[in-house]
Amino acid sequence: MTAPRDVGREASKAMDDNTDRDAVFRRERPHLLAVAFRVLGSEADAQDVVQEAWIRYLRVELENIDNVSAWLTTVVTRLCLDLLRRSREYPREPADLPESADDVDDPEEVALLAGDLTEAMTIVLEELTPPQRVALILHDVFGAPFDEVAHVLGTTPGSAKKLASRARTRVRQSPSTADTDTDPGTARRVVSAFLKAAQQGDIDGLVKILHPGVTRTADPQALPPGAALRVHGVRTVVTETRALQARARQALVAAIDGQPGIVVMAEQSPRIALIFRIADARIVHYDVIADPQRLALLSIAD
C-alpha cells in the first residue's frame, strides 16, 4: 500500500511533468505548425495535426525520447504524410523511382527553393507523391538533413535524396512557377514601393502595387496569436499591412537569395524575411519567413 506522503510526491511529480510538457510544446508549437502548414497547404489540417501530436506527446514516456524537438517534428510530419496518403492515391513509392543523373543536389537550386514557397509552388506540390512532398519541404524548405528525412519516411537517405531531387525538378519545370517578372530592376522597384507604402500606411500605394488576387502566407512566428497563416485579396492584405505599420518601419529592402525582398533585423540578425512573387509589375504573392530553420537557409545581402 502506498503511503500518503508517497502519493503526494507522485502527484507532485506528475504535475511538474505536465507543466514541463506544456512549456516544451508551447515552445515547439510554432515550428510544428509551420512544418505542417507547408506540407499540407491547409491551415485547418495543420492545426488538427499539431493537436494530435500534442495528444500523442502527453501519452509517451519522456524517458523514451532522446530529442523532444526531433520527436515532435517526426510525429507531425508522419501525421501529415498519413493525411496526404488518405486523401490521394499514388502508386509510386521511394523504391520505385528510376535512377537518373540529377540526384546530386545543386546548392544554388536548393537555396532558391528554400525561399520560393510561393502560392504557385503550393499548387505544384499537389501533383507530387506524399513522400516527394515531405522530402522536398523538410530538406529544401526547413533544411533537415537527408538521414532525418529518411527516418521520417521510413526509407534510406539515398531514396530520400532522390525523392527531393525529383520533386525539385518537377517544381522548377512547372509553368506556374515561371510566370513572374525576371527583371531585377522592376522587381526591386515593386518591392521598394510596397515597403514605402507599408511604412507610411499608404492605402492607395498598397492597392496600386498589389494584384487583386494577392495572397500572403506566413510562418506562425511572424504573426500575432490566432492570425491566419494564409490571407487572400487586396482588402485583407492591406488591412493586415496597415496593422503592422510599426514593424514595417524597422524593415529594409535586401537581396534574398539574389532576389529583391524585405528583411526585418534585430540585433544584426534577420528575424523576418519577405519573399515576393511578382507578375506584370504587381505583387501576386508573398511569403513571410520567420521560422529560424527557414531563415537559416536564406542568403541575405544589402
SULBELUR-V231788 format. One record per backbone hydrogen bond with DSSP energy under -0.5 kcal/mol. NH is the residue of the N-H (numbers start at 1). CO is the residue of the C=O. E is the energy in kcal/mol with one decimal. If there is no record, write none. Layout:
# SULBELUR-V231788
nh:NH co:CO e:E
nh:NH co:CO e:E
This chain:
# SULBELUR-V231788
nh:7 co:3 e:-2.2
nh:8 co:4 e:-2.2
nh:9 co:5 e:-2.1
nh:10 co:6 e:-2.6
nh:11 co:7 e:-2.4
nh:12 co:8 e:-2.4
nh:13 co:9 e:-2.6
nh:14 co:10 e:-2.3
nh:15 co:11 e:-2.1
nh:16 co:12 e:-2.5
nh:17 co:13 e:-2.6
nh:18 co:14 e:-2.4
nh:19 co:15 e:-2.4
nh:20 co:16 e:-2.7
nh:21 co:17 e:-2.3
nh:22 co:18 e:-2.5
nh:23 co:19 e:-2.3
nh:24 co:20 e:-2.6
nh:25 co:21 e:-2.8
nh:26 co:22 e:-2.5
nh:27 co:23 e:-1.9
nh:28 co:24 e:-2.2
nh:29 co:25 e:-2.3
nh:30 co:26 e:-0.6
nh:32 co:28 e:-2.4
nh:33 co:29 e:-2.9
nh:34 co:30 e:-2.2
nh:35 co:31 e:-2.6
nh:36 co:32 e:-2.5
nh:37 co:33 e:-2.6
nh:38 co:34 e:-2.1
nh:39 co:35 e:-2.3
nh:40 co:36 e:-2.7
nh:41 co:37 e:-2.6
nh:46 co:42 e:-2.1
nh:47 co:43 e:-2.5
nh:48 co:44 e:-2.0
nh:49 co:45 e:-2.4
nh:50 co:46 e:-2.4
nh:51 co:47 e:-2.1
nh:52 co:48 e:-2.1
nh:53 co:49 e:-2.1
nh:54 co:50 e:-1.9
nh:55 co:51 e:-1.8
nh:56 co:52 e:-2.2
nh:57 co:53 e:-2.4
nh:58 co:54 e:-1.9
nh:59 co:55 e:-1.0
nh:60 co:56 e:-1.1
nh:62 co:60 e:-0.5
nh:64 co:61 e:-1.9
nh:65 co:62 e:-1.9
nh:66 co:64 e:-0.5
nh:71 co:67 e:-2.5
nh:72 co:68 e:-2.8
nh:73 co:69 e:-2.2
nh:74 co:70 e:-2.3
nh:75 co:71 e:-2.5
nh:76 co:72 e:-2.7
nh:77 co:73 e:-2.5
nh:78 co:74 e:-2.5
nh:79 co:75 e:-2.2
nh:80 co:76 e:-2.2
nh:81 co:77 e:-2.5
nh:82 co:78 e:-2.5
nh:83 co:79 e:-2.2
nh:84 co:80 e:-2.7
nh:85 co:81 e:-2.4
nh:86 co:82 e:-2.2
nh:87 co:83 e:-1.7
nh:88 co:84 e:-1.2
nh:90 co:88 e:-0.5
nh:96 co:93 e:-1.6
nh:97 co:94 e:-1.4
nh:103 co:100 e:-0.6
nh:107 co:105 e:-0.8
nh:110 co:106 e:-2.5
nh:111 co:107 e:-2.4
nh:112 co:108 e:-2.2
nh:113 co:109 e:-2.2
nh:114 co:110 e:-2.0
nh:115 co:111 e:-0.9
nh:115 co:112 e:-0.6
nh:116 co:113 e:-1.8
nh:118 co:116 e:-2.2
nh:122 co:118 e:-1.9
nh:123 co:119 e:-1.6
nh:124 co:120 e:-1.8
nh:125 co:121 e:-2.3
nh:126 co:122 e:-0.9
nh:126 co:123 e:-0.6
nh:127 co:124 e:-2.1
nh:128 co:125 e:-1.6
nh:133 co:129 e:-2.6
nh:134 co:130 e:-2.5
nh:135 co:131 e:-2.6
nh:136 co:132 e:-2.5
nh:137 co:133 e:-2.3
nh:138 co:134 e:-2.7
nh:139 co:135 e:-2.1
nh:140 co:136 e:-1.9
nh:141 co:136 e:-0.9
nh:141 co:137 e:-1.0
nh:142 co:137 e:-1.6
nh:143 co:139 e:-0.9
nh:144 co:138 e:-3.0
nh:148 co:145 e:-0.8
nh:149 co:145 e:-2.0
nh:150 co:146 e:-2.6
nh:151 co:147 e:-1.6
nh:152 co:148 e:-2.1
nh:153 co:149 e:-2.2
nh:154 co:150 e:-1.4
nh:155 co:150 e:-2.2
nh:160 co:156 e:-2.5
nh:161 co:157 e:-2.4
nh:162 co:158 e:-2.0
nh:163 co:159 e:-2.4
nh:164 co:160 e:-2.1
nh:165 co:161 e:-2.2
nh:166 co:162 e:-2.5
nh:167 co:163 e:-2.3
nh:168 co:164 e:-2.7
nh:169 co:165 e:-2.3
nh:170 co:166 e:-2.1
nh:171 co:167 e:-2.3
nh:172 co:168 e:-2.5
nh:173 co:169 e:-1.8
nh:174 co:170 e:-0.7
nh:174 co:171 e:-0.8
nh:177 co:174 e:-1.4
nh:178 co:175 e:-1.6
nh:179 co:175 e:-0.6
nh:180 co:178 e:-1.9
nh:181 co:278 e:-2.8
nh:184 co:182 e:-0.7
nh:187 co:183 e:-2.3
nh:188 co:184 e:-2.5
nh:189 co:185 e:-2.0
nh:190 co:186 e:-2.2
nh:191 co:187 e:-2.6
nh:192 co:188 e:-2.7
nh:193 co:189 e:-2.3
nh:194 co:190 e:-2.2
nh:195 co:191 e:-2.4
nh:196 co:192 e:-2.5
nh:197 co:193 e:-2.3
nh:198 co:194 e:-2.4
nh:199 co:195 e:-2.7
nh:200 co:196 e:-1.7
nh:201 co:197 e:-0.8
nh:202 co:197 e:-2.5
nh:203 co:201 e:-1.1
nh:206 co:202 e:-2.0
nh:207 co:203 e:-2.8
nh:208 co:204 e:-2.1
nh:209 co:205 e:-1.2
nh:210 co:206 e:-1.4
nh:211 co:283 e:-2.7
nh:214 co:211 e:-2.1
nh:215 co:284 e:-1.4
nh:216 co:231 e:-2.4
nh:217 co:286 e:-1.9
nh:218 co:229 e:-1.5
nh:219 co:288 e:-2.3
nh:222 co:219 e:-1.9
nh:223 co:220 e:-1.7
nh:227 co:224 e:-2.1
nh:231 co:216 e:-2.4
nh:233 co:214 e:-3.1
nh:234 co:212 e:-1.1
nh:237 co:233 e:-2.3
nh:238 co:234 e:-3.0
nh:239 co:235 e:-2.3
nh:240 co:236 e:-2.2
nh:241 co:237 e:-2.6
nh:242 co:238 e:-2.5
nh:243 co:239 e:-1.6
nh:244 co:240 e:-1.2
nh:245 co:242 e:-1.4
nh:248 co:244 e:-2.0
nh:249 co:245 e:-1.3
nh:250 co:247 e:-1.6
nh:251 co:248 e:-1.6
nh:252 co:263 e:-2.0
nh:254 co:261 e:-2.3
nh:255 co:301 e:-3.1
nh:256 co:254 e:-0.7
nh:256 co:259 e:-3.6
nh:257 co:255 e:-0.6
nh:257 co:299 e:-3.5
nh:259 co:256 e:-1.8
nh:261 co:254 e:-2.9
nh:262 co:274 e:-1.6
nh:263 co:252 e:-2.7
nh:264 co:272 e:-2.8
nh:265 co:250 e:-0.8
nh:265 co:263 e:-0.6
nh:266 co:269 e:-2.7
nh:269 co:266 e:-1.3
nh:271 co:264 e:-3.1
nh:272 co:264 e:-1.5
nh:273 co:289 e:-2.3
nh:274 co:262 e:-3.2
nh:275 co:273 e:-0.5
nh:275 co:287 e:-2.4
nh:276 co:260 e:-0.5
nh:277 co:285 e:-2.9
nh:279 co:282 e:-2.4
nh:282 co:279 e:-1.3
nh:283 co:209 e:-2.7
nh:284 co:277 e:-2.5
nh:284 co:282 e:-0.6
nh:285 co:277 e:-1.5
nh:286 co:215 e:-1.7
nh:287 co:275 e:-2.5
nh:288 co:217 e:-2.4
nh:289 co:273 e:-3.6
nh:289 co:287 e:-0.7
nh:290 co:288 e:-0.5
nh:294 co:291 e:-0.7
nh:295 co:291 e:-2.7
nh:296 co:292 e:-2.0
nh:297 co:294 e:-1.2
nh:298 co:294 e:-0.5
nh:298 co:295 e:-1.3
nh:300 co:298 e:-0.7
nh:301 co:255 e:-2.5
